[in-house]
Amino acid sequence: MRGKEREEKADMITNLGIEENKEWKCLPCDCLLKLDRVRIDYMNGSFTVELPLCPSCGMVLVPEEIAVGKMLEVEKLLEDK
Amino acid sequence: MDQKKLRQVEKQCIQEEAPACQSACPLHLDARTFVDQIAKQKFSDAWKTLARSLPFPGIFARICDHPCEKSCLRNNLGGPISIGALEEFCVNQPRPRIRTIPMPKKKFTMAVVGENLSSLVAALELLKKGYEVTLFTAYDRLGGTLWDLPDTLLPDKVVDQELATLYTLGLKVEKKTVDGDALADLLNEFSAVYLGLDTPETAPLVEKELPAERTFALKRKGLFAGGFNAPGQNLQSGNISTNVPPMTQAFQGRAAALSMERFTQKVSLTEGREKEGPYPTRLYTSLEGIVELLRIEPENPETGYTEDEARAEAERCIQCKCLECVKVCPYLAHFNGYPKRYAREIYNNATIVLGDHAANLMINSCSLCGLCTEICPENFPMADLCLDARRDMVENKKMPPSAHAFALDDMAFSNSDSFMLWEHAPGSAKSDFAFFPGCQLAGSNPDQVIQTYQFLLANQSDCTGLMLQCCAAPAHWSGNESKTGDGISLIERNWQNMGGPIMILACSSCMEMFKLYLPQIEVLSLWEVMDKVGQFDQTDMPGKGRPDSRSPVAIHDPCTTRNQPQIQAAARSVAAKLSIPVKELELSGKKTECCGFGGLMENANPDMAKKQLAQRVGESELDYLVYCAMCREQIRGAGKRTVHLLDFIFPPKGSVPDHFNPDPADRPKTGLSQSRENREGLKRDLLEQLWHRTEPETDEAVLHISPRVNEKLEKRRILHRDIRAAITHGESTGCKMQSVNNGHFLVAHRPSLVTFWVEYSPAQAGYHIHNSYCHRMQVIERKGTGGKS
């Protein structure tokens, strides 16, 4: 893989392109979710990404567009490693 | 698969074999490419194609005796392509710059005797290989009989131009008549010596000895000869050169040059040379649909083809290729190759150490249906190749987990208490027979399982037991040998518990599995049994009241009946007894196509399965008649009106008696959740209705799901049970999010390897499901904050 391609792949993994979430709140803590760094694992891969989570209890939201979009892409990449 | 096996497998695909024209050419000119380039008016490229195979292309293109034309497949379809005339046309176009790059200089020296074509070619080949070459001739100039040819055929200036290459490459020429003594000196002085027998004075030197076949070696070490006509020629006659076709002269000169190189390298002279010179090709080219097109003759034979004439003639070329399998299989076409190439990709996929396993999707997308093998003139085993590769991937833990997970989970469900069952017939303590409907019929139409079972009890034997479970085909298709073994053992155990009855199988995939893994069990196809029983009540046929109830249907054979013609025949016979007017699809019987489910194609590559299905359903305007429940689901899912043979035998009942019965061809595809609920319900209903045992019914929350959301769930393979589990998890732990906009709840639940997200709101009874999605990646929540999702 050439350097640029590798960079692009790495970027896709670490940056899921999430925007601040204003729709969901953590019900037990009654807090709006804030973007923060979260570790995600799959197969032999482990990455730190930004995802909305409850600043109080840490409950994390994976928005639909991420789950069926970038996350799925990365899953497929890792499965073919 | 090791290298040796790969080569064996690759050999079975003939797509890369040379076309007939090329294999008939002693120099293997790629005439197919050349003619195509002329058709596309790429004359420079065509020139280069000639130069790649022909020594002195300007000469040979003009004087070649074009044996290629005799083997052209157009022979009886308007006459062979005029390859010779096209070559002549081409070399009359401006010559592009063609560089001859010799190999690095070698320390050996070569002698070539004679100035005729075979000697010139031998000298040229040796020079290109980097040898120092000295040519001995009794004459003042090279070319011999070439100068005798009329200028209209071969202009003198062309001979000069072409032979100049020899000098550019460093040929030394010595004027000398070589006699017996001189030859002995040459053999001492040079590493190897070539005698051009197309030079009359040289012939006596071989003393009636014919050079060896292929190597053109003579008995004296280091001595080679060529330029003679085929065996039997009297080498002592004075004028042997006159009748040797130029392509033969060139071929022999070239082959001898290769032998001389091998001789100096001290390697085998004969190894791997079977395909030198003309040979019969294995390439198969179908002439179906090729219309006759008459050969274009040049308006002016003196000047040859004009540009338009040449193009028109070249356009007649069939461009021979096999691709028979690719023509019928959308999967083989989808990955832009053909089996030989795929075999190589599969091999590379297994051996790669670093980097992506690029062929995973290709390997997992094959339906393993075997149509390609059936169509292939050499029976290339694509399905075996893919299945072996999958087994290898599973064993080496390289199988993408998402590829077959859903199907394997479904198999586990069918082999769980939710569905699995074995029972002797009600009131009986033994089973002579046992009905095995399989998961798909049970999931698609549980009522018909009960009706069929009752039919068998009444018509086959009242000692017919029942076995509900999976035949392990999903595990087999996925390449998971351990799960296949477990599934097969489970069948064997239950079968033994029942006293070893003869099995009656509704599904041809089950039949294939039994025959493959359980040969000790006697099996019958439900259709064979139905056919034997023979009589059906036709008073209440489906579509009663529907005007087209007796319009013809096109029968679709499941791909797993490909090698079970008795099942195909029985299904047709049953259809005939039911007076169903059946039409045949073009690809049917042994050449039937897969519905896209086989080999778990749909699991691993849903888009590929869609393509496969689109092709199948597009083959006839008629409604399809099927006798496999999975085929019904797949084909119906593609929007095609599809009716199952059992729909005719056990027609669905409408809510209003004797009124319009529901049209079975219109019944929608059964969803994934519904299929599981049907299987669970079937077991409950059977036990209750036939064995009078009541199974406890689970009290499940009612889910209100719109068709739009349901469609999403099906696509994402999210089951209602996953949704219920997620809601239960959220409600019991309190780990929920809530929308500030509409108050909907959002919960996540990861029961094993997949995280399910469900957006819902409470309903009067149960829940409204607004959305659901899932992912396989696991979110590890922030340190000190607890759980994972």
Contacts between the chains, C-beta under 8 A, distances in Angstrom:
chain1	res1	chain2	res2	distance
A	1	B	355	7.3
A	22	B	740	7.4
A	23	B	739	5.4
A	23	B	740	6.2
A	23	B	741	5.9
A	24	B	737	4.4
A	24	B	738	7.0
A	24	B	739	6.0
A	24	B	740	7.3
A	24	B	746	6.1
A	25	B	737	6.5
A	25	B	738	5.8
A	25	B	740	5.7
A	26	B	737	6.0
A	27	B	734	7.2
A	27	B	736	4.5
A	27	B	737	6.1
A	27	B	738	4.8
A	27	B	745	7.4
A	28	B	734	5.5
A	28	B	735	7.0
A	28	B	736	7.6
A	32	B	740	7.5
A	33	B	737	7.6
A	36	B	782	6.8
A	37	B	782	7.9
A	38	B	779	6.0
A	38	B	780	7.2
A	38	B	781	7.0
A	38	B	782	6.5
A	39	B	779	7.7
A	39	B	780	4.2
A	40	B	777	5.0
A	40	B	778	6.6
A	40	B	779	5.3
A	40	B	780	6.7
A	41	B	777	6.9
A	41	B	778	4.9
A	41	B	780	5.9
A	42	B	776	6.3
A	42	B	777	4.3
A	42	B	778	6.7
A	43	B	401	7.5
A	51	B	779	7.0
A	53	B	781	7.3
A	53	B	782	6.6
A	57	B	785	5.9
A	57	B	786	7.2
A	58	B	781	4.8
A	58	B	782	4.3
A	58	B	784	7.5
A	58	B	785	2.5
A	58	B	786	6.7
A	59	B	735	6.2
A	59	B	737	7.1
A	59	B	781	7.1
A	59	B	785	7.6
A	59	B	789	7.7
A	60	B	779	4.9
A	60	B	781	5.5
A	60	B	782	7.8
A	60	B	789	5.9
A	61	B	737	6.3
A	61	B	746	7.3
A	62	B	748	7.3
A	62	B	755	7.3
A	62	B	757	6.8
A	62	B	775	6.2
A	62	B	779	6.2
A	62	B	789	7.4
A	64	B	757	7.2
A	64	B	771	6.7
A	64	B	773	4.8
A	67	B	757	6.9
A	67	B	773	4.9
A	67	B	774	6.8
A	67	B	775	4.2
A	68	B	716	7.4
A	68	B	773	5.7
A	68	B	775	7.8
A	71	B	775	5.0
A	71	B	777	5.4
A	72	B	775	6.9
A	74	B	777	7.0
A	75	B	402	6.8
A	75	B	775	7.0
A	75	B	776	5.2
A	75	B	777	5.9
A	76	B	400	7.5
A	76	B	402	7.7
A	77	B	356	7.6
A	79	B	360	7.3
A	79	B	400	3.5
A	79	B	401	6.5
A	79	B	402	6.3
A	79	B	403	7.8
A	80	B	356	4.9
A	80	B	357	4.9
A	80	B	358	7.1
A	80	B	360	5.1
A	80	B	361	7.8
A	80	B	400	6.5
A	81	B	356	6.5
A	81	B	357	7.3
